[in-house]
Amino acid sequence: MAEMGEMIRQSVTILVLCALVDLLAGGVLEGMKEKFSLLPGLLVMLPPLVDLRGNIGSALGSRLGSALHLGTVKPKLVMTEVLKVNVLASFVLSVLASATVGVISWVLCLLMDLAGVSLSCLLFIAVFSGVLSGVVITLLTVLISIASFKGGWDPDNVTGPVTTTLGDIVTVLSILFAVVIW
């Protein structure tokens, strides 16, 4: 029964913190309203890109949590073969899925007759923000998994919610940065 109480304490603590931090992502989105009117394809692309980063990071975190519990990954910042394969798979998936989101968003914009949205623009924003946020979230996921395990917290209770929350913020900021440099 003590284990269940600890699991609930860890989960509730993390979820409350994540809910508070996610308000920041909403604030950044509020500041991007002008960009949405100038580039309507952003509104089509934003939800899947934000969701994508959290999903990929959570999957990586889950795999690392299992590997830490099984002992195939040690709680150290050492690039073992298992860690390398998981990080590389996460990064490749981020890039390919981001490019797919960019192309599908462009097609949807064409179907909805949204003027002034080019494939090159949406593809650049999707892939650039995917690479940037993918690198940041992958690094943070590894650090959070190892730190939570070393701290006596179950990575399965911590990594998923934290990664999805950080994924929201990092992806929105990455998209904003991509729009600014486009």
C-alpha positions in Angstrom: 0.0 0.0 0.0 2.9 2.3 0.7 4.1 1.9 -2.9 0.7 3.0 -4.2 0.8 6.1 -2.0 4.2 7.0 -3.3 3.1 6.5 -6.9 0.1 8.7 -6.4 2.2 11.4 -4.6 4.8 11.4 -7.5 2.1 11.4 -10.2 0.0 14.2 -8.6 3.1 16.4 -7.9 4.3 16.1 -11.5 0.9 16.6 -13.0 0.2 19.7 -11.0 3.6 21.2 -12.0 3.0 20.3 -15.6 -0.4 21.9 -15.7 1.1 25.1 -14.3 4.0 25.1 -16.8 1.7 24.4 -19.7 0.1 27.8 -19.1 3.4 29.2 -20.4 2.9 27.5 -23.8 -0.6 29.0 -24.0 0.9 32.4 -23.3 3.4 32.0 -26.1 0.5 31.0 -28.4 -1.4 34.1 -27.5 1.6 36.1 -28.6 1.6 34.3 -32.0 -1.9 35.5 -33.0 -0.5 37.9 -35.6 1.7 35.1 -37.2 -1.4 32.9 -37.6 -3.2 35.6 -39.6 -0.1 36.1 -41.8 0.6 32.4 -42.3 -2.7 30.5 -42.0 -1.0 27.2 -42.5 0.5 27.5 -39.1 -2.8 27.0 -37.5 -3.2 23.8 -39.5 0.3 22.6 -38.6 0.6 23.6 -34.9 -1.5 20.9 -33.2 0.1 17.9 -34.8 3.6 19.3 -34.4 3.1 20.0 -30.7 1.5 16.6 -30.2 4.2 14.9 -32.1 7.0 16.1 -29.9 5.3 15.1 -26.7 4.4 11.7 -28.1 7.9 10.9 -29.4 9.5 12.2 -26.2 7.1 10.1 -24.0 7.8 7.0 -26.0 11.5 7.5 -25.6 11.0 8.2 -21.9 9.0 5.0 -21.5 11.7 2.9 -23.3 14.4 4.5 -21.1 12.4 3.9 -18.0 12.1 0.2 -18.9 15.7 0.0 -19.8 16.7 1.7 -16.4 14.5 -0.8 -14.5 15.9 -3.7 -16.4 19.5 -2.5 -16.0 20.2 -2.4 -19.7 20.8 1.3 -19.3 22.7 2.5 -16.3 21.7 5.8 -14.6 24.7 7.6 -16.0 25.1 10.0 -18.9 27.1 7.5 -20.9 26.1 6.9 -24.5 25.7 3.2 -24.5 24.6 1.3 -27.5 21.0 0.9 -26.2 20.8 4.6 -25.4 22.3 5.6 -28.8 19.8 3.5 -30.7 16.9 4.9 -28.8 18.1 8.5 -29.2 18.8 8.1 -32.9 15.4 6.4 -33.5 13.7 9.3 -31.7 15.5 11.9 -33.7 14.9 10.2 -37.1 11.2 9.8 -36.2 11.0 13.5 -35.3 12.4 14.6 -38.6 10.4 12.3 -40.8 7.1 12.9 -38.9 7.7 16.7 -39.0 8.3 16.6 -42.7 5.1 14.6 -43.1 3.1 17.1 -41.0 4.5 19.9 -43.2 3.4 18.2 -46.5 0.0 17.2 -45.1 -0.6 20.7 -43.8 0.2 22.2 -47.2 -2.3 19.8 -48.9 -5.0 20.7 -46.3 -4.3 24.4 -46.9 -4.8 23.8 -50.7 -8.0 21.9 -50.1 -9.3 24.7 -47.8 -8.2 27.3 -50.4 -5.9 29.2 -47.9 -4.0 31.6 -50.1 -0.3 32.4 -49.8 0.8 29.2 -48.1 3.8 27.6 -49.9 5.0 24.1 -49.5 8.6 25.3 -48.9 7.4 27.6 -46.1 5.4 25.0 -44.3 8.0 22.3 -44.8 10.8 24.6 -43.5 8.9 25.5 -40.4 7.8 21.9 -39.7 11.3 20.4 -40.3 13.3 23.2 -38.7 11.1 23.3 -35.6 11.0 19.4 -35.5 14.8 19.2 -35.6 15.3 21.9 -33.0 12.6 20.8 -30.6 13.5 17.1 -31.2 17.1 17.7 -30.2 16.1 19.6 -27.1 13.3 17.2 -26.0 15.4 14.1 -26.6 18.2 15.5 -24.5 15.7 16.6 -21.8 14.0 13.2 -21.9 17.3 11.4 -21.3 18.3 13.7 -18.5 14.8 13.5 -16.8 14.7 9.7 -17.1 18.2 9.3 -15.5 17.7 12.0 -12.9 14.3 10.7 -11.7 15.6 7.1 -11.5 18.7 8.3 -9.5 16.4 10.4 -7.3 14.3 7.4 -6.4 11.3 8.4 -8.5 9.8 6.1 -11.0 10.7 7.4 -14.5 7.4 6.0 -15.8 5.5 8.4 -13.4 7.7 11.4 -14.3 9.1 11.3 -17.8 5.8 11.1 -19.7 4.0 14.1 -18.2 7.2 16.2 -18.0 8.2 15.4 -21.6 4.8 16.2 -23.0 4.6 19.5 -21.1 8.2 20.5 -22.1 7.4 19.3 -25.6 4.5 21.8 -25.8 6.6 24.7 -24.8 9.8 23.9 -26.7 7.8 23.1 -29.9 5.8 26.3 -29.8 9.0 28.3 -29.2 10.7 26.4 -32.0 7.9 27.1 -34.4 8.0 30.7 -33.5 11.7 30.8 -34.1 11.3 29.1 -37.5 8.7 31.6 -38.5 10.9 34.5 -37.5 13.9 33.3 -39.5 11.7 32.3 -42.5 
